[in-house]
Structures are given as C-alpha cells and as structure tokens.
Amino acid sequence: MLDPETQKNLIARGREFMKHFSETPYDAFESDQDRKLPQPPLVKAPMRVKALTLPRKFEDLDLRQNLFTLLIERKSSRVYTQEPISLLELSFLLWATQGILDVRGRAYATLRTVPSGGARHAFETYLIVQHTKGLEPGAYHYLPMRHQLEFLHPVEDLPSAVTNSLMGQSWAAKASVIFYWSFVPYRCEWRYGIWAHRPALIDAGHVGQNLYLACTALGLGTCAIAAFDTALCDALFGLDGEEEFIVYTSAVGTISAANQKFEKVFYQFVEDEGL
C-alpha cells in the first residue's frame, strides 16, 4: 500500500494533469500519428520460443446463448470449487476477451471481439494458471495474432503469489485461472497523446464485461478485481512498470449452486452496519 503522503502527492499530480487536459484545445494537439512517426506494434512480440496453439472448436462447448439470460445471470462470483476448467474453455475466454477477427491494412489495426477507441487495443493478457486441464500451473502470456499461449515460468507457492499480488484477497487463490491485463500506453498515445487515458479506461471495461459474459455462457464464475499490488503483478510477468504495467485483474473458477450461498459472506458488513 502507498503511504498517505505518496497518495496525497499522486492525487495532486492527477488533478494538475486533468487541469492541463481540460485547458488544452484539441485542435492545437498534434499526435505522433499526425507527425507520421512509426506506429507501435499491434501486439507484443512472443516472449518465449515455443507456444501452445489453442483449440478453437467452440461449437463443442455447451454455451448458454440467450443474451437476455446472460445479462440477467451475469454476476461476480468469489467462491470456487477448485475443479479444473478445460483447455477449450480457457481458449474461449481468451478469444472472447481479446480474440482477433481481422487485420486492417498491412498492420494498421486489429478488429477484435471487443471494441477499442481507434482500434488501438492497448492491452496484453497474462494468466496465472492453477487448475486447467493440459496446462502446467504457472505464468502465461496470450498471443492473440496466433491464438496461442506461451508458458513463461513456474510460480513458487501459487496460492500465496496470487494472494499477495491481489492485496491479500485469499479467495482468489482458489480460482482455476487469474487474468492479469497489462496496458501498453504508447499504443494509445501514438494516436491520442494526452487524451489516451480516455479510451484506455473505457476499453478496459469492454474487456472485463466480455469475460463476465463468456464465463456466464460457460457456467463459470468470475470476479473483476481492482485492488492489486502493481509492482508484484508486474514482477510476476517480467514487466518494466513503465512501458507496460498491469491495470486490471479478474479471477475465474468453477462454481456450484451449493457454494453460492457463501457469497453472502462477502456482503455481511452491509447487514452488520445497517447500510
């Protein structure tokens, strides 16, 4: 956790930035794209030599396909049975959240299963896998252009590593897999400059909502997590914390109707405090 003085300084800097942002006329702004500077890569290069090609026979999945039902049943789930999910299920979740449908131009933009301002798609997907059939537990990176998964390294004491990275939220350590999304700022900044944070914030919501809907369609549970230790998360996947850093996480696991009654425990404070 940040100490109070550091938090105060960060808030002050944020307010100063927003003041500058609100006072800067858009027509006076010239982006790196306007300057004809080289466009950043659409995706991160592979981090390892070998990668596993993921299965794509999604028609073999027993998916709930009624949109109204998916929207009604979408919810956060924090109690998991710790059963493994299938590799095809994980493949579907990765495709649903960052899958590439087409490429515009030679390498100008990707069209994906989620929208993105200016089709910049500034996120990378990392995973901590615990219970997935056919995968060794550890840290992974998704390659959307190839729909492949590369194994980065094993993680010692996975439950503790997950709990610590998520600010002590030990319930997440029982998930089958934990998604960690990183942000590559210059992918947005190349086009939007000081306005890059606007589409980035919105785009993160698109990705998270698609994970919720895809999990609901599969009968899995998920819960998006905003409380995490950025430095520990970055270290898990070897990120530099400046040109790329973790901005969003979500746990995914198997659920049962019997266990859902325990979800009420997370909101017991509402009754205890009369809120």
N, C-alpha and C positions, 0 to 999 in steps of 0.2 A: 504493500500500500504506500501511496505517496504521503509524505509528511504534510501537515497543514500549510506550512509556508510555501512549499513547492506547488501545492494545489492552488493556493491563492495567486501565485505568480503565473501559473498556466491559465487561470481564468482571466487574469488581467490581459495577458497576451492575446487570448482568444477574442476578448472584447475589442481590443485595439485593431485586430485583424478585421473583425466584422465592420468596424467603423470605416476602415480603409476600403473594404469591399463595397459598402453601401455608397461611398462617395466617389468611386471610380466609374466614370461613364463608359458604358460598354463599347460605344463606337470609337473610343480612344484606345482600346485594347488591341494588341496585335499578338496573336498566338504564334507558337513555333511552327504550327501548320501553315499559317499565313506567311511566315518567313521562309517557307519551303525547306525547313530543316528536316533531317531524316526522321521518318516515323519510327517509333519504338516497335519492337516485335509484338505480334498479336498475342503470343503466348510465351511462357518461359521455356527455355530450352530444356531438354531432358537433363536430369541431374545424375543419372546413372547410365551405364552402357546397356543394360538389359531392362526390359519392361514386359509386363504380362498383358496380352491383348484380352480385353474383357468380352464376355459373351453378350450378344445383342438380340437374342431371340425373346424379346419382351412379350411376344404373343403367348409364350409358355407360362407367363405369370398370371396368377389369379387376381386380377386387378378390379377393384371397385371403380366403375367408370361413370357413374351418375354424378355430374358436377354438383347438383344441389345437395346430394348426400355427403359428398366430400367436404363441402363448405360447412355443413351442419356439424359433421363429426370431427372436423379439424380442431385439435386442442393440444396443449402441452402435456406431455407425459414424462414423469420423473422416476417412476417405479418400473424396473425392468426385471424380466425373469432370467436373464443371463443365458438364454439359449442362443445358439449361433444363427445368423442370417445366412442366406445363400449368396454365392458369388454373383448370381444373376440379379438378385435383389439389390446388392450394392451397386452393381453396374447400372441398374435402372435409376437409382438415386443420384449417381454421378451424372448420368446423361440428363436427367430431369432438371438438375441444378446448373449445369454448365456445358451440356452437350452442344456440339457444333452441327448445325443443319446445312450451312452453306458458307462459302467464302466469296466476298465481293471484290472484284478486280483481281490483280495478281496477288496482292496481300494487303488490301486496304482495310478490310473489316471482316469480322465473322458475324454470321447470323446464328443465334443460339436459341435454346429453349426458354431463355429468359430475356426480357428487353434490357437495353442499356443505352444511356444517353450517348448519341453519336456513334453507337455501336462500338464503344471503346472497350468494354468488358475488361475492366482493370483488376479482376480477381484471379487468384490461383487457389486451387483446392488441395489441402493436405488432410491426411487422416491419421488417427491413432486407431489401429485395428486391434480388437481384443477377441471377438467371437465371430469370425466369418469363415465359413467352410472353404477350404482350399487355400487360405492365406495364413502365412506365419504372422503371429502377433508382432506389432511394431509400428514404425512410422512410414507413411507412404505419401506419394505425390501423384496427382492425376494429370495425365497428358490428354487434353481434350481433342486436339487435332487427330490423334491416333486412336482415341478411346482406349487408352492403356493406363495401367497402374504400375508405377515403379516403386520397388521396395527401397527405402532409404537406409534404415538401420533398425536393429532390435532396440527396445527400450527396457532398461532395467527397472524392475518393480513397476509395472504398468499402472496398477491402480493408484499408487502414490504419485506417480508422474502426472497422471490425469488430474487427480485431486488438487495437487499443488498448482498446476497450470491454470486451474479454474477457481482459484481463490478459496480452496478448502471445501468445495462442493463435492463431497464424497459420493453422493447419489449418482453422479455422472460416471464414476469409476465402474459402475455396473452395466454401462451401456455396451452394446455389441461393437459400435464404432463411434468415434467422435470426429465430426467435421471441424476443421480449422480453416477459415478462409483468410488469405492474405490479400493485401491491397498493394498494387504496383502503381504508385502515384503518377509517374510520368506518362503512362498510357492515357490518362485523362488530361493531365496538364499540357501535353503536346497540343491538344485541341482547345482546351478550355482555360488554361492558365489558372489565375486566382479564383476562377469560378468552378474549378474541378471538383471541389468538395460537394457541390450540389448534386450532380448526377451520381457521384460515388455513394452518398448517403442513401439516395433513393434506390440505386441498383442493388445495394446490399439487401434491402427489403424484398426485392424481387426474388433474389436467390433463396433467401430464408423461407419465403412463402411457398416457393415451389418444392422445397424439401418437405415442408409440412404436408402439402397436398399429396406428394408422391408417397410419403410414409403412410398417410391415411389410406391411400389406394391399396397399399400392400398390407394393411392391418398392423403396421409397426408404430411405435411411439417415438416422438422426438420432442426436444425442448431447446429452443434457442437460448443462448447464454451470452449476456453482455458483460458479466463480471469475470474477468480473466487477467492473469498476470502477463502483460505483453512481452516482457523480457524472457520469461520462462517459455512462453509459447514460441517465440522466435527461435530460441535456443533449441527447442525440440526438433525443428526442421532446418536449422542452419541458416536462418535469415539474418540479414545485416541490421534490420531495425530502422533503416533509413530509406533505402530504395525499395524495400519490401518489408512489410510487417503485418502481423495478424490483427484483424479488425473485428472478427465475428466468429462465433463458435456455436455448435449445436450437437447435442448427444442424440444418438439413435439406438433403439433397442427393442427387443421383443417384449410384448405386453400381454397381460391376460385380464379378463373381466374380474377375476377374483382379487387381483392385486390393485385394481384401480381404486378400491375403497381407501387404500393407504395414501392416495393423492391428497385427500382432505387434510392429512397431517401438515402439509406444506402451507396450508391456509388457516391453521388453528389459531394463529395470532389474531385473525380477524374477529373470531368469536371471543377470544380472551380479552381483547382490548375494546370490544364493543364497536368496531368500526362498521 
